[in-house]
Amino acid sequence: MTEGEDGNALRTTPILSGVPMSDSATAPRLTALHKTHEEAGATLVDFAGWLMPLRYSSETAEHTAVREAAGLFDLSHMGEIRLTGPQAAEALDHALVGFLSKVKVGRARYTMITAEDGGVLDDLIVYRLGEQEYLVVANAANVPVVASALAERASGFDVEVADESADYSLIAIQGPRAVEILAPLTDADLDDIRYYAGYEHTVAGVPVLLARTGYTGEDGFEIFVRPADRAPEVWAALMAEGAPHGLVPAGLSSRDTLRMEAGMPLYGQELNAGLTPFDAGLGRVVKLDKPGDFVGRAALEEASRTARERRLIGLVSRGRRPLRKGQDVLRDGTVIGVTSSGAPSPTLGRPIAMAYVDGDLDTATGTFTVDVRGRGEEVDVVELPFYKRQS
Amino acid sequence: MSVPTELGYTAKHEWIAVRDGIATVGITAYAAESLGDIVFVETPSVGDDVTAGETAGEVESTKSVSDIYSPVTGEVVEVNEALEDAPETINSDPFEGGWLFRVRVSEEPADLLSAEEYTKLTEGEN
């Protein structure tokens, strides 16, 4: 048995979603929870320059646990960039596509940073910590690009930009039982923390930024732990409290299938510098009505007016063979697009994929197939997301 | 990780058991564990000829696609049809219920590893 692509049967990374493996000449960085993962028997993988848990036991079981109970993720590879100063809000309004000065203290926004040509450099969550203070959370692989772009775009504003990624660990607890597991461990009244809100609190006695955000399609929290080396205390307390509720540690493999089912984009797949937010169907994050100029405005105004060249659709296979990213999508035998992500969906019990197709494509008629290494797998076109939790 | 002593092994992580001229083929527990949850298997069909060292199918996990190489030359006489509905059997029971296909051996397989040799090989990969 050998791996089809590179001759190594046991290298699972070629299809690991997201970003390419880091330069093998440099050893991957370890998170503050590395020892915890090793003790839990995690399969670790080099992801964006970090040695991260891919899975602990069965990734399918981890996925199901998040849908039905809860899962605990180490996301310490994500980057945290702080903007502090009287013009922090104005600087972000100029640097990002969103209207960040309108965000209330304690709330968060999903937004993006684009180049002048409107191409997406990263998708971000921005927390407003104070009148003059924001925390920008970036994808691991993009932290250097985002940090330097923010520093450059903030010059001329009265604000300081600091890449504090190394100071933070990030732990996410996700799933319908996250609230009852977290509640006894925190000083926060969790009913007061709405979706996309975040405040300074304690968890297990450790000071944290506690935010109701996530990337799984479930209710849950992201816990920014500072200093980073106190993460093992928080992790251990959550596992001890949560295990009787069905909480399991969960790796990047289940995180990817969870976000895919929830129809959430992943940078490097659904988003990249060659696409605008409008291409990805996320034009709503671009606030063209905000005052002042911002980087990418002219290109994005143009993109908002013109018919989209491509759009993102969902595909559900009628067969069993998993769909993967980078596979041609055909309508009645003619190539009309390409998959951006694909995986077996544990919740649907079928292979799913997201795909970019021609913007004016009629999906109501015709026979759709995906070319899986020369075999045409018949698929149905569906609305995204594939999965939506009952609220 | 279990490595039954009565089986033969290949360096590509297949196992083989030959009895009365019929070889049963599967992938090892080490391979299944390394790949993660197996979600799809393609075996050869009954009547196909397979050749030692050549591709005889595919196994896909959540995050990987791997070729299965036949450790033996001959004609396929039986395939494990239960794997179509339950490919996860390869994870839970790789050396018994997770067998892939059976071959009427036309040439005795050469170069098989013993359980001890295979164990040494997998320890070297870690």
Interface residues (C-beta under 8 A of the other chain):
Chain A: M1 T2 E3 G4 E5 A9 L10 R11 T12 T13 P14 I15 L16 T43 L54 R55 S58 E59 T60 S253 T257 R320 R321 P322 R324 A343 P344 R373
Chain B: K12 H13 E14 I27 A31 S34 L35 G36 D37 V39 F40 E42 E58 V59 E60 S61 T62 K63 S64 V65 S66 D67 I68 Y69 E84 E88 N91 E125
